[in-house]
Amino acid sequence: MFEIRGCDTAGVVTLKRSSLAAALKKAKELVEDGCWDVQVVDPGGQVYTSFEEQAA
């Protein structure tokens, strides 16, 4: 399971997706919606923070 984490005006947002592609897509959507410090963490602990280009 891939975890998407970020912050918005209400606090911390944490979501989960079953694939990297879906997680990167959701992370990009969060940034477009105004969230900040968005990152995707894969099951092995690798952190993705530059998903804008990958999910395009």
C-alpha positions as protocol buffer text, in pm:
chain_id: "A"
residue {
  index: 1
  type: MET
  ca { x: 0 y: 0 z: 0 }
}
residue {
  index: 2
  type: PHE
  ca { x: 129 y: 346 z: -92 }
}
residue {
  index: 3
  type: GLU
  ca { x: 65 y: 631 z: 150 }
}
residue {
  index: 4
  type: ILE
  ca { x: 13 y: 991 z: 43 }
}
residue {
  index: 5
  type: ARG
  ca { x: 80 y: 1254 z: 308 }
}
residue {
  index: 6
  type: GLY
  ca { x: 41 y: 1628 z: 297 }
}
residue {
  index: 7
  type: CYS
  ca { x: -87 y: 1933 z: 480 }
}
residue {
  index: 8
  type: ASP
  ca { x: -379 y: 2164 z: 417 }
}
residue {
  index: 9
  type: THR
  ca { x: -551 y: 2437 z: 615 }
}
residue {
  index: 10
  type: ALA
  ca { x: -740 y: 2173 z: 818 }
}
residue {
  index: 11
  type: GLY
  ca { x: -424 y: 1982 z: 917 }
}
residue {
  index: 12
  type: VAL
  ca { x: -254 y: 1666 z: 801 }
}
residue {
  index: 13
  type: VAL
  ca { x: -398 y: 1466 z: 512 }
}
residue {
  index: 14
  type: THR
  ca { x: -314 y: 1094 z: 487 }
}
residue {
  index: 15
  type: LEU
  ca { x: -450 y: 876 z: 209 }
}
residue {
  index: 16
  type: LYS
  ca { x: -365 y: 529 z: 75 }
}
residue {
  index: 17
  type: ARG
  ca { x: -360 y: 384 z: -274 }
}
residue {
  index: 18
  type: SER
  ca { x: -276 y: 33 z: -393 }
}
residue {
  index: 19
  type: SER
  ca { x: -44 y: 133 z: -680 }
}
residue {
  index: 20
  type: LEU
  ca { x: 234 y: 386 z: -727 }
}
residue {
  index: 21
  type: ALA
  ca { x: 63 y: 535 z: -1033 }
}
residue {
  index: 22
  type: ALA
  ca { x: -259 y: 595 z: -837 }
}
residue {
  index: 23
  type: ALA
  ca { x: -67 y: 740 z: -542 }
}
residue {
  index: 24
  type: LEU
  ca { x: 129 y: 980 z: -765 }
}
residue {
  index: 25
  type: LYS
  ca { x: -191 y: 1089 z: -939 }
}
residue {
  index: 26
  type: LYS
  ca { x: -361 y: 1162 z: -605 }
}
residue {
  index: 27
  type: ALA
  ca { x: -53 y: 1345 z: -476 }
}
residue {
  index: 28
  type: LYS
  ca { x: -54 y: 1569 z: -783 }
}
residue {
  index: 29
  type: GLU
  ca { x: -426 y: 1639 z: -728 }
}
residue {
  index: 30
  type: LEU
  ca { x: -360 y: 1736 z: -366 }
}
residue {
  index: 31
  type: VAL
  ca { x: -92 y: 1985 z: -473 }
}
residue {
  index: 32
  type: GLU
  ca { x: -327 y: 2130 z: -734 }
}
residue {
  index: 33
  type: ASP
  ca { x: -591 y: 2167 z: -460 }
}
residue {
  index: 34
  type: GLY
  ca { x: -351 y: 2371 z: -245 }
}
residue {
  index: 35
  type: CYS
  ca { x: -191 y: 2113 z: -16 }
}
residue {
  index: 36
  type: TRP
  ca { x: 177 y: 2146 z: 71 }
}
residue {
  index: 37
  type: ASP
  ca { x: 456 y: 1914 z: 190 }
}
residue {
  index: 38
  type: VAL
  ca { x: 294 y: 1638 z: -16 }
}
residue {
  index: 39
  type: GLN
  ca { x: 485 y: 1313 z: -43 }
}
residue {
  index: 40
  type: VAL
  ca { x: 423 y: 952 z: -139 }
}
residue {
  index: 41
  type: VAL
  ca { x: 576 y: 673 z: 69 }
}
residue {
  index: 42
  type: ASP
  ca { x: 601 y: 325 z: -80 }
}
residue {
  index: 43
  type: PRO
  ca { x: 580 y: 1 z: 122 }
}
residue {
  index: 44
  type: GLY
  ca { x: 961 y: -13 z: 146 }
}
residue {
  index: 45
  type: GLY
  ca { x: 982 y: 336 z: 291 }
}
residue {
  index: 46
  type: GLN
  ca { x: 1103 y: 517 z: -21 }
}
residue {
  index: 47
  type: VAL
  ca { x: 970 y: 873 z: -33 }
}
residue {
  index: 48
  type: TYR
  ca { x: 862 y: 1041 z: -356 }
}
residue {
  index: 49
  type: THR
  ca { x: 833 y: 1418 z: -358 }
}
residue {
  index: 50
  type: SER
  ca { x: 875 y: 1505 z: -727 }
}
residue {
  index: 51
  type: PHE
  ca { x: 566 y: 1338 z: -868 }
}
residue {
  index: 52
  type: GLU
  ca { x: 445 y: 1631 z: -1079 }
}
residue {
  index: 53
  type: GLU
  ca { x: 639 y: 1516 z: -1383 }
}
residue {
  index: 54
  type: GLN
  ca { x: 593 y: 1142 z: -1323 }
}
residue {
  index: 55
  type: ALA
  ca { x: 215 y: 1155 z: -1293 }
}
residue {
  index: 56
  type: ALA
  ca { x: 163 y: 1390 z: -1588 }
}
